[in-house]
Amino acid sequence: MSRSHYLALPDSDRTPRRGAVAVGPVSPSENLTVTVYLRRSPNAPPLPSPTEYALVPPTLRPAPDDTALAAAAAADPADLELVERFATEHHLRVGTVNPTARSLRLTGTAADLSEAFQVTLARYRYQDSRQRWRSYRGREGAVHVPAELAGVVTSVLGLDDRPLGANLLARQSARLPLDQLASASGGGLPAGTFLPGSLAAPYSYPQGLDGTGQTIAVLAFNGQTRAGVPSGGYRLAALQTYFTEVLRVPVPQITDVVVHGPGNDPGQDDGQGDPADSTGEIMLDLQVVGALAPGARIVVYFTEFTEQGWVDVLNAIVTDTANRPDIISCSYGNPEDDPGSAWTRMAITAVDQAFAQAALHNISICCASGDDGSRDQGSDTRAHADFPASSPHVLAVGGTRLVADGATVVSETVWDDGPGSATGGGVSRWFPVPPWQSGVQVPPSANPPHQRGRGVPDVAALADPQTGVMIISVDGQHMVQIGGTSAAAPQWSALLARVNQGLGVPVGFLNPLLYAHLGTGVLRDITRGSNGAYAAGPGWDACSGFGSPGGQALLDGLKQLGGTAREVRIPSPPTAAEPTGTPA
């Protein structure tokens, strides 16, 4: 089929990563696997609005009907057959087919896939933040599909495997031998730091609840190291030492699910290894979640730092009827609109559609909002919101500096230690102000032309590494001082597990009720500090959202809403003004 019979896939355009140069073609015989996503069946019943569904108090909200949601979200069998015929014509093998996620995996040589999607694949080299040379397989321009697949295929992911996503953790130099730690009471810790479980007191996590009956999905990315080998994971022996000897609590139940990559493959977490290795991030998430919600079951979903890895893992979670996660904890992200960003709009839309589906399945999603202030590690001088925290279907979590005396909060301010160590937050360029956020004053973007958009974050928690959490290193022999919004996101994930347990039903997508009823007077308002372009103040702000946890007050507020259903306003069905990414 000639190029003239092909059409460009909308929003699939690529440019090289900033600083990357093409050094040669990809070997024609190299085997690749791509994931093709399709439209919803034109004959499917309409999906509900995630906002409308989430505005019903959890105790009054009808439980998701998996069968009905699957039928409404699924691809048309005829569309799947059309793509399978296309694959056969181009010598591609059809692998996993997930009709509910509307996806197929196709495997073939680089030559056959290049011909099938009319792209030119090349090998690119660039230097990372430590001036180390790295490479990726990439493309430029758009992906193309035959005219008969135009409108049927919505995204093709995996042709380009450039790294996408950063660990949003921030380290301090403190790295103490384990034997210097006196006990679970925190003796021997650096001044002002916390064991994760001790945050339950100043943040008023509901007492007598531990997340029992809840399942928390923890995203875990195998970063592509300089040697070209994906790496990242946890060591169970180190976790067992931490929970049994340091915290003196049971070791949480942990299950692994591998979507892409080698799965649990721990590397270094001392800050001296390859920065693409996500071992430190994974160890942090598991220890914070396990300490604050020790009764919850944890499922670690392993994938790779690519667009394909992101979209596939989120759809795997949403359609996982075996593990049925109640909460997703996400401690990774990138500037959503950076000129050197690895995100395409095609992939951003696909990720957000998965988040919207999660909301309809009553799944809460807590996303870290970034660790470089309003700049968000952008390659220019502009302000950037971090994605996926900027999605209108997630709870975006910012960072604070917390000083506490036992259960008493002495002070709490916006985390801002200067460039490279400050909470993310700002105004989305891609997502408009969601209906549920219209009641607060989202500032105009700091960037010309100063448009308004989805404001980030929604809430906050401890993230400043100077007052950070102490966790065990992957070697099981040292305690490490760590912060970042990747420490804040799992704090909120654990809190929602306790709240779910206290309610007897999942909170699900919290934002609509949070903004309508539970922001002011329920959370601890953070009114001092800034993250660069945006300043804190009374009420919601683009540094700390509505503030840090008031856990018991949040649980009480949700219970009270369940007794006053008539006061909850259900909006009209979504219109064309609904945020990009609502299932279509």
N, C-alpha and C positions, 0 to 999 in steps of 0.2 A: 504494500500500500504506500503510495507516494506521500511526501510531506504535505502536499496540497490538500489531502483528505484528512489531515490532522488539525486539531484545534488546541490552542494553549489552555492548560488547566488554570482556572482563575486563582490568583494569589500564590502561585507556585514559583515566582521568579526568585532566582538566586544571584548573588554576587559573591566574589571570593571573600573569605574572612579577612578582616582588616590586617594588612601586613603579609598576607599569604600570596605566594606566587606559584603558578603552575610549573611543575618540574618534569612533566611527561605524562603520557597517556596511561590509563589503567590497562593492565593486561587483558586482552580480549577474552582469555580463557578463565579469568577469575570468576568464581561462583559467588553470586549475591542472592540475598533474599529480600524482597520488598513486601510491604503491606499495602494493599489497595483498599481504600474505604469507599463505600457507596452511599448514595442517597437513601433516605427512608422510602419504603414502598409508597408509590403514589396512591395506592388504595388503602393505606393504613388509616385507622382512626386517629384523630388529632391527639397530640400529647397535651397534658395539662400544663399550665404555667407553673414553673418551680416556685415563683414568688407567691402565687395564689395558694398553692398547696402548703407552703411553709408558713403562711400567716395564720393558719389554724393552729391553736395551741397543741403541743405534742400529745397531751392526754386526751384530746378530742379528735385528733387527726386520724383519718382512716389509714390502716396499715397498707403499705404498698401491695398491689396485686401484681406479683412477678409475671404471671402469665399474660395479663392484660398489657403491662408495660413492655414485655418482650414483643408482643404482637404489634404494638404501636411503633416500636423503635426499629423493628427488623427490616432487612432488605427484602425486596421483591425477589422470589426465586427466579423469575425470568431475568432479572438484572444479574444475579449471580451466574446463571448459565451463560449469559452474554459475555461476561468477563472470562469465564472458563474457556469458552470457544476462542476468544481473543488470545488467551494464554497458549492454547494448543497450537494456534496458527503461528505463534512466534517461538515455539520450542521451549516454552516455560512450563515448569511443573507446578501444579496446584497443591499447596500444602494445607495447613490448618484453615478451615472455613468457620467463621463465627457469625451466623446469620443475625443474632441479636445485636452484636457490635457492628454489623454490616461490613465485615472485613474478610479478606482472603490474603494468604501469603503465597507469593509466586517466587520460584527459585529458577535461576538460569545463569548463563554466562553474562559477563559484562557486555559482550558484543550483542547478544540476543536482547538483553534488557535495554541497551542503548537504542537499538533499532525499534523495539516495541514502543518505547516512550519518546523517541526522537530527541535524545539528549546526547551530549558528548561528555564522557566521564574522564576526569584527569586526576592526577595525584598532585596535591598542593603541599607546600612546606611553609611553616611560619615559626616564629619564636614566641614562647609563652611568657608569662609575667616574670619568670626567673631566667629569661634569655636562653631557654633550652629549646632546641629544634624539635618540632613535632610535624606530623603529616596527617592528612586525611584524604579520603576519596571525595571529590566534589564535582559539581556541575555549575554552569552559568546559564542564565536565562530561565525559561519556563519548561515545565514538563508538558508533553503533548500527548493527547489521546485521540484515537480515531473519532470521526464525527458521530458515529453511532453510539459512542460511549460518552459524548459530551452531555453533561447534566446527570449522567448516571454515576460516573466516578467523581468523587469529591476530593480525594487526596491520594497521592502515591508517595510513600515514605520509605526511605532506606537506600535510595540511589546515592544520596549524599550522606556521609557518616561523620561530618565534622562534629566535634564535641559541643554539647549544648547543655548548659546547667552548671551552676557553681555551688559548692558546699557553702552554706551561709553560717559558718561558725567562725569565731574569733578567739585566738589563743592568747594566753598570758605566758610569761616565761616560767611560772611556777610548775615544777615537775618533781614531786617529792617521792622518795622511796616509801613504799607502802608501810613499812614498819615504823615510820615516823608518826603515823596516824594513831592516836590513842584509842579511840572507840567510836561507836556510832553517834555519840553525843557531839562529835565534831572537834574534839580535842586534837591539837596539832595542825589544824587547817590554817592556811594563810588568813590574816585578819580580814574580816568583811566578806568572806566567801561562804558558800552554802553547800551542804550535801543536798541533793535534789529533794529528798523527802521532807527536809525541814522547811521547804517553801509552803507546805500545806498550811502551816499555822498563820504566817502573816497574810497569806492570800485566802484565808478562811475557807479552805476546801471542806466540803461537808464531812463532818465526823461520822464515824460508824459506817462509812461507805468506802469501798476500795476498787470499784470497777468490775466486781464479779458479774459474770454474765455478758460482758461486753467484749467485742473484738476490735482491736486497733490495728489498722493496716499501716505499716511503716515503709515508706518508699526508700529503696536502697539502690544506688546507682554504681555500677562497675565502671569507674573512670578509665578512659583509654590512656595508659601510661606512656612515657616517652619511648619505652621499648615496644610499644604497639600492642601491649597485652592488657586487657581489661582487668582491673583490680579493685577490690573493696569488699569488706565484710566484717564479721565479728568472730571472736573466739569465745566459745561457750565456757571454757575453763576460767577465763578472766572474769566473765560475768558472774559465774558461780562464786568466785572469790569476793567480788564486790558486794553481792547481795547477802551472802551468808556471813562473811567475816567483817565487812565494813558497815553495811546497813543493818545486818542481822534480821533480814526478812526473807521469806521464801523466794526462790528463783522463779521469775515469771515463765509461763509456758510460751515457748517460741516455736513457730512453724515457718518454714521457708517455702516460697513459691518462686520458681524461676521462669521469667517471661522471656528475657534475652540474656545472653552472656553466660559466664561460668557459674553464676550464683554466689554462694558464700565463699569468698576467696580473700581473706584478710591480708592486708599488707602492713605498712607502717602507719603509725598515728602520732609520731613524735614531732611533726612539723618540719622534719628534715628530709622526709622522703618525697616521692613524686607528688606534686600538688593535685594531680588528677586522681590520686588514690583517695577514695571516699571512706576508708576504714574509720578514721576519727569521727566522721559525721555519723556513721551507722552506730558506732559504740555509744556516742552521746545520746542519740535518740532512744536507744533501747534502755539505757540506764535512767534517763529522766522519766520516760513513760513507766518503766517497771517500778521505779521508786514511788511515784505519785499515784499510780493505779495498779498496785501489786496484784489485785485479783483479776485484772483484765488479761485476756488472751491476746498475744501479739502475733501477727502474721507479717513476715518480712517479704516484700515483693521485690525481687531482684530484676534489674533491667540495665540498659546501657544509656550513656549520656548522649543520645541522639534524638532527633525528632521522632523517629520510628520508635525508639525506646520509650519516650514519654507517652506518646499516644497509645501504644499497645499496652503498656502496663496499666494505665488508667482504665481503659476499656476492659482489661482482664479483671480488675478489682470490681468494677461495677457489675460485671456479668458473672462474678464468682458466687455461684449458689451453694458451693460446698462450705466455704469459710464465712460468707456473709458479713463482711466488715461493717461496723457501725460508724467508725471514724477513720479518716485518712490523715496521717501526719506527714507533712511535706516540708522538708528543710532545705530545698534547693530552688534556684531561680536564676534568671538573667534579666537585664534591661529589656523591656518589651519592644522598644523602638530604637535601639542603638544602631547607628550606621554600620557598625561592625558586628551586629547581632547575628546569631545563628538561626533565630526564629524566622520562619516565613509566616505570612498571614494565614496561609493554608493550614499550617500546623497549629497556630494559636487558636483558630476556629475549631479545629478537631479536638484539641485539649479542652476548650471551654464547653463544647458539646458533651464531652464525657462528664465534666463537672455538673452540667445541668441534669444529665441522666442520674448522677449520684444523688442530687437533691431530691429527685422524684422517688428514689429508693430509700429516702430517709437517712442518707449517709452524710455526716458532718465532715468537712474538709478544712483543716487548719494549715495555712501556708505561711512560711516565713517571708517577711517583707523586704529583706536585704540588710546588708551590714556596712554600706559605704555612704550613709546619709542619702540626701536627695539626688546625688550624682549616680549612685547605684552601679559603680564600676563601669560607667559608660566610657566610650573611647573619645568622647568630646566633652565640652564644658557645660552641656545642658543638663537639666534635671530629668530623671527618668523614673517611672514606676517600674517595679519588679514584677515580672510574670513568672509563675502563675498567680502570685498574690493579687494581681490587678483584675483577675477574673471576677465578674459580678456574681459568681456562684460559690465562692469560698469565703471563709473567715480569715482575713489577712491579719497577721500578728506582728506588731511592732515591738520595739525593745525599750527597756527602762534601766536606770541605775537604781538599785534598791539597797537601802540601809535599814536593817531591822534589829530589834532587840527581842529575841524570842518571837512571840506572836505579835509584837507591836511594831508597826511600820514607823520608823523614825523619820525617814524622808524617801521620796521616790520622784525621780525626775526623768526627763527624756535622756536616753543613752546617747551621748555625744562626746567622744574622746578626741574628736578631730578627724581629718581625712583618713578614710580606711577603717574607721572604728566608730560607727554611728548607725543608729537605726534607719532603715529605709522608710520610705513614705512619700506620697506625692499624688499626682493627678494623672490618670491614664490617658494616653493619646488615642488608644484604640477602642476603649469601651466608654460609652456615654454614661452619664449619671444614672444609676439604676432607679427604678420606681421606689424601691424601699429606702433609698438614700436621699430622696428629694426633700425630706424634712429637716436636713441639716445643711449648714452653709459650707459646701465644698468650695474651697478657694479656686480661683482661676489658675491654670498652669503657670508656673514661673517662666515658661518658655513662650516667646512670641508665637502665635498671635493670642496667647493667654486664654485658650479655650477651656471649657469646663469638661470634666469627665469623671469617671468612677474614682472616688477618693480612697486612698490607701494610707494606713491600715484601718481595721475595724476595732481592734483591741490591742493590748500590749501585755508584756510580762518581762521579768528579769532577763536581760541580755548582755549588759555591760560586763566584759570579761574581768574588769577590775573588781567587781563584786559578784563574780560568776559562780558557777557550780564546779565542784570537784568530782571528777569521775575517774575510773580506773583505766589505765592504758591497755592496749591490746596485748601487751606482754604480761599483764597480770601482776606487775611488780612495782608500778608507779601510780601515783595520783596526779592528775593533770587538771589545771585550772582553765576552764573554757567558758566562753559566752557566745553571743551572736543570737540573731533571731531564730537560728536553728536550735537554740536552747529554749526559746520562748514558745515556739510552735508546739513542741511535745508537751510543754506544761499545760497548754490549753487543751490538747488532745486528751491528756490524762484527766483534767478537770471535767470535760464533757463526758468521759466514761463514768465518773462518779455521779454526775448529774443524771445521766441516762438511768443508772442503777436506782437512784433516788426517785425518779419519776415512774419507773417501771416500763418506760417506752423510750425510744431514741428521740433526741432533740432534733436530729436532722440538720437541715439548712437553717442556721440560727439567725442570720442577718435580718430578715424582715421583721421578726418579733423583737430582736435586739434594738433596732432603730425605732420601731413604733412604740415600744413599751419599756425596755429594760436597760437602756443606756444610762440615762441620767439617774443618779441616786442608787444604782445597783452596783456598778463597777467603781473602782477608785479612780477618780478623775486626775489626770496628770496635767498640770497647768504650767510647768516651768521647763524651759529648754527648747532646743530646735534641732533640726537635722540638716541645717544648711539653708535651703530655700524656704522651708516651712517652719513655723513656730507653733509651740503648744499654747493652749489657752483654755478657758472654761468650756466644758462640753467637748464635742467631737473636734479633733484636729488631725492634720495629716502627718503627725509624728507618732501619736499614741492612740489614735482612734478615740473610743470612749474611756480608755484607761485599762488598768490592770485588774486581775480577778478579785471579785467579791464572791467567792464560790457559793457560800450558803445563801447569800442574798439572791444570786442568780437562780438557784434551785427553788427558793421560796417564791420568787417572782413568776417562774414558769408554772409552778403549782397554782398560784393565784389566778393566772390567766386561764387555766383550765376550768375555773369556777365562774368565769365571767365571759363566756364565749360570745355573748351578744355585743360586747364592747369591741370585738375584733372586727375590723373592717376588711372584707374580702374585696380586692380590686376587680375591675372588669377584666375580661380575657385579654391576653397580650395582643398588642398591635404591632405595626411595623416599627414602632419606636422602641420595642423591647431590645435589651442589650444584644450585641452580636454574640452568637454562640448558643442562643436558645435553640433547642432541638427543632429542626425543620424537616 
